Amino acid sequence: MLSRLAAGRRQQLLHLLPRGAPALAAAYHSSAAATAGGGAAPASASVLPDTLDRGSDAYARNTAAVGGLLADLRARISQAATGEEISAEDLGGASVHCKVSGVSDHFAQDELHGLALGRNIVKNLHLAAKGTNIQSSACDYQEPLYDIEELRSIAPSDLKQSFDIRSVIARIVDGSEFDEFKKLYGTTLVTGFARICGQPVGIIGNNGILFTESALKGSHFIELCTQRHIPLIFLQNITGFMVGSKSEASGIAKAGAKMVMAVSCAKVPKITIIVGGSFGAGNYGMCGRAYSPNFLFLWPTARISVMGGIQAAGVLSQIEKNNKKRQGVEWTKDEEEAFKAKVAEAYDREASPYYATARLWDDGIIDPADTRRVLSLCLSAAAKPVPEDTKYGVFRM
């Protein structure tokens, strides 16, 4: 009887989600009830493949997790069924679901921290977007705590040198406050909510190459922003999606397609700033020009191309070498090196931000120190009097 009642309540909750009801789940302690599927309720608040819930988030603590793996009893069942000896924490603890499975979105150190996270989540629901004027949510704001002039020296001119995109975010958002989403999962993509001159925004920035987990995280975050009618800001410094047999087996093609579709279909204002590299399919997933951002700007340190000059030279020289071999023509080492140098020089020259902006592929090159002001003006210009609902096709599971 209790099981039927619980299932009925869960069904009622799921029916409310497509209507835009915010859903937030907190898992605090292990619960034996979860072994009978009770963990599906909080998991539904975090990820819903068929119906999207506005403002859905979940957080977990210690052995508390979501997705039906909350109880110590679950570990015993696993041992009895499969012979696997594993602790409840290793089987379904917060670390597993926040870092590996991605079922949970936030990791709370204790109950008070969990409540604070919950308040931040509610703060970012952006319920003001239900009104007729999205700009009504703007309010008094604080300047960033960090010197905005430092943006001129953060991004290195050598793309081989990495930097933390959070250092850019801290210098463009109000009060340097950034509520990060899924911080421990898919760490090469940084996602989170903030405000710029009082205007709520969702920020997506690169901290490395995109893996399957990063793409799934990005898709989830974009869905949340579109349901809440929150504008999206993309900070590009991307070499592309990960390649290789392991990545292909993990479903990088499907995950990348999900992210690209989420970006393409999003009906909220989209603004892209290329702060570093923008190469290959990473340009698509991070809302490049082909995916119609409302505005797209470059920093002087930006580089945009199908691939880097050295990589392109290696690929094209291999193709040319195979063609020569089929024709029975000998291709000396000196000729090969000269061919590579020519290709690399051409790619490097055409990857320049000045080459791109001269052909109107973007809206201009900006001083990094002007980024916050430019974003504020663009957000005001792109704001829609009546928010438009976003509809997607089928996300391949």
C-alpha positions, -999 to +999 in steps of 0.1 A: +000+000+000+028+024+009+046+016-023+015+024-043+010+057-025+046+067-030+044+058-067+012+078-071+027+109-055+058+106-077+036+104-107+018+136-096+051+153-092+062+143-127+030+155-142+036+190-127+070+194-143+060+200-179+037+228-166+068+247-154+067+238-117+101+242-102+115+210-087+143+208-062+155+176-045+178+172-015+191+139-004+205+141+031+209+106+045+208+070+034+173+056+031+163+020+027+132+031+009+154+042-020+163+006-027+127+001-040+131+029-064+126+058-041+157+075-055+139+080-088+120+109-074+150+132-067+167+119-098+137+131-118+142+166-104+177+166-118+174+150-153+142+144-173+149+132-208+113+135-221+099+164-201+119+194-190+114+209-155+120+245-150+145+251-123+153+215-116+184+209-095+196+183-070+223+182-044+237+154-023+258+149+008+281+121+022+264+088+015+233+106+004+229+105-034+201+103-059+191+078-086+180+048-064+214+042-048+209+059-015+208+031+010+234+009+027+210-019+019+216-013-017+253-023-013+242-056+004+217-063-025+245-057-050+268-081-032+241-108-030+231-104-067+265-099-083+291-109-057+306-074-058+318-062-024+315-024-022+306+002+003+275+023+001+296+054-005+315+039-034+283+024-048+260+054-047+275+081-025+276+118-032+310+117-047+300+091-072+269+110-083+284+145-083+317+136-100+311+104-121+275+097-129+264+134-130+230+125-114+234+151-087+243+187-094+257+201-062+278+186-033+269+198+001+294+195+030+266+194+056+230+202+062+235+240+065+256+241+034+228+221+016+202+246+027+224+275+015+227+257-019+190+253-020+185+290-015+209+298-043+190+274-066+157+291-058+174+325-063+184+315-098+149+302-109+143+336-124+106+336-118+104+372-129+107+358-165+071+347-162+061+383-165+057+402-198+090+421-195+122+402-190+141+434-182+120+439-150+144+416-132+172+441-134+181+457-101+208+475-082+241+457-086+277+457-074+308+460-095+331+430-097+355+426-067+384+421-091+400+447-113+384+445-147+416+459-163+433+426-154+413+410-182+439+423-206+466+401-192+446+369-183+444+352-217+478+343-231+487+350-267+501+314-269+471+291-271+492+262-258+491+279-224+460+272-204+441+295-180+411+292-158+380+307-174+367+315-139+393+342-137+375+359-166+340+353-151+351+368-118+359+401-135+327+405-155+298+395-132+282+415-104+301+412-071+322+384-087+294+361-076+291+330-097+267+301-087+284+272-105+263+243-118+276+207-117+310+220-106+325+185-100+311+169-132+325+175-167+351+199-154+364+210-188+332+230-192+323+257-166+285+265-163+267+286-138+244+315-131+253+351-124+242+387-131+258+414-153+247+449-144+217+434-126+206+412-156+205+375-149+227+354-172+237+318-177+275+315-185+292+287-203+329+288-205+357+264-217+384+250-194+397+225-219+386+201-246+349+189-246+344+153-234+311+134-233+304+145-197+311+181-206+287+180-235+260+164-215+265+190-187+263+218-212+231+205-228+215+202-193+224+237-184+212+252-217+178+235-212+175+250-177+183+285-190+159+283-219+131+271-196+138+299-172+142+325-200+177+334-189+201+348-216+232+327-224+268+339-226+294+317-242+331+323-234+350+304-260+385+289-256+380+255-272+401+232-294+371+209-301+355+177-289+377+148-277+386+122-304+397+086-300+382+051-296+375+056-259+356+088-266+336+073-295+326+043-273+315+067-246+290+083-270+308+116-277+290+119-311+255+117-294+265+140-265+280+165-289+248+164-311+227+171-280+247+201-271+247+215-306+209+210-308+204+226-274+224+256-286+208+258-320+172+257-307+176+280-277+152+309-280+169+331-254+194+359-262+228+343-270+261+363-268+294+348-277+329+361-267+359+343-282+386+349-257+411+323-270+409+295-295+378+285-314+385+254-334+365+226-351+332+214-338+339+231-305+329+263-324+295+248-331+289+236-295+299+269-281+275+289-303+297+301-332+285+323-360+267+295-378+244+291-348+231+327-348+242+343-316+227+377-312+262+391-309+297+377-314+329+395-304+365+386-304+394+394-280+427+403-297+440+369-284+413+350-303+420+325-330+393+309-351+398+281-376+387+246-386+418+234-368+453+246-358+480+252-384+502+224-372+474+199-371+461+210-405+496+207-420+499+171-406+465+160-419+469+176-454+505+164-458+493+128-451+466+131-478+491+146-503+516+119-495+491+092-502+481+108-535+517+110-546+522+074-537+492+063-558+506+083-587+540+067-584+556+101-577+584+103-551+579+129-525+611+139-507+613+149-470+622+185-480+592+188-502+570+174-474+584+199-449+579+228-473+543+217-479+537+216-442+552+250-436+531+266-463+498+251-450+507+260-414+515+296-424+482+299-443+461+285-414+478+307-388+474+338-409+437+332-416+430+322-380+438+358-369+409+377-354+417+406-378+413+383-408+379+372-395+366+406-385+377+421-418+353+397-435+324+405-411+324+370-396+318+387-362+306+419-347+341+433-339+372+430-318+368+444-283+392+455-256+390+427-229+386+454-203+353+465-221+338+430-220+314+437-190+302+469-205+297+454-240+278+424-225+255+447-205+247+467-236+241+436-257+219+420-231+197+451-230+196+452-268+187+415-272+161+413-244+127+403-257+096+420-245+078+387-243+100+356-236+097+329-263+094+293-253+120+269-266+110+236-282+134+208-291+134+178-313+143+143-299+175+141-279+192+108-287+196+089-254 
